[in-house]
Amino acid sequence: MRVKPLGQSPKVWQVIEKKNKDGKLMKFTIQEIPEDRYEDAIQHMCTYFLADEPTCQCLNLSLSLSLSQIIFIFRMIPKEKKLFIFYYNYSLYLFHVTFYSILFVDAKNDPLFLHDINVLWRTLLPEGISVAAFIDNPNGSKSIIAGLNVLSVDVKNQKDKLSDYQFKSEKLKNTYEILNKTKLVYERYDVDKHIYAVGLSVEPDYRGYGLSKELLKVRDLIGSAYGVPATATAFTSMISQKSAAGAGFEEFLTTNFADVVDKDGKEYFPNINSKAFKIMGKRINTAQ
């Protein structure tokens, strides 16, 4: 459901300051993601969320290195070697194609997973309430997306935008069905709609500063501004669960990943690097 009026400019919810490891202040602007940054938001999620979120990492990646580790290694390559890579692939664009192909479209993986999750994000971003933490780029170009949270609103007893989507990836379809339990919020708080999320991510260079908690805390402001009295999300990692608790979320349901099995009784998320997922939520004060 769209709750943000059409044509309304992106709202700035909060400006926060954090000290970096050198003691210097970093200023982050947490705001609704502008339309001209949607592609950057998608790229951020493909680069960091898919590499680090436990279920995506378990089902979709076959490399022993995480994407953040590969990016770190790439950054350490001397400039002249990077240029050689770019020329070898004829263009920066082709380098990206090759890079993502290695990571996400390996024959051992489900190439449709990436397609489907991109469709989900591209469906929800135009609703206009997804948020990102932006920080000025030191080289003077467009600001950096340090972290973001893709958001939408569900209304009780109404189909949401994703209800009729025909998944091409069986893996993502099953994962979505397993985790899509945020409607518990309706019984818990006796409300008629709630904010939910399809991805929370922080860029590795900006982890350790509490940005995920800050991104979750602004849901109070979002719900209050748009008249949405509650929020609920499936949190799959211990880090995100801790951030949610710090932002005032409470647990509705906890499910051990080892207990999630397919029709043959086999674990659906074998060797996942998380013990359990939690459905967590909170009330939002909508009184103006």
Number of C-alpha atoms within 10 A of each C-alpha: 16 16 16 16 10 10 7 8 13 16 15 14 16 14 12 13 12 15 11 12 9 6 8 10 12 14 15 22 20 25 21 23 27 18 14 8 14 16 12 14 25 18 13 20 25 17 18 20 23 25 23 20 20 23 24 19 19 19 20 24 23 17 14 7 11 17 21 17 13 13 13 13 10 13 11 10 11 9 11 9 11 14 14 11 14 16 13 12 15 11 13 14 11 14 16 13 12 13 13 15 13 14 20 22 19 15 10 11 15 19 16 18 22 18 13 19 22 15 15 16 19 16 13 21 23 17 18 24 27 26 29 29 28 20 18 16 11 9 7 7 8 12 16 17 23 23 28 28 25 26 22 24 21 20 16 13 9 11 11 15 15 12 8 8 12 9 19 14 17 13 17 21 16 14 16 14 9 13 16 15 17 22 20 16 24 17 9 12 13 11 15 17 21 27 24 22 19 17 18 21 24 25 18 14 10 16 13 11 16 13 24 26 19 19 26 23 17 17 24 21 16 24 22 17 15 14 17 25 22 26 28 24 28 25 25 22 19 16 13 20 23 14 21 24 17 16 20 15 21 17 17 18 14 14 15 11 20 16 13 15 13 11 7 7 9 12 15 21 21 14 13 18 17 18 14 19 22 23 24 24 28 24 20 19 15 16 8 6
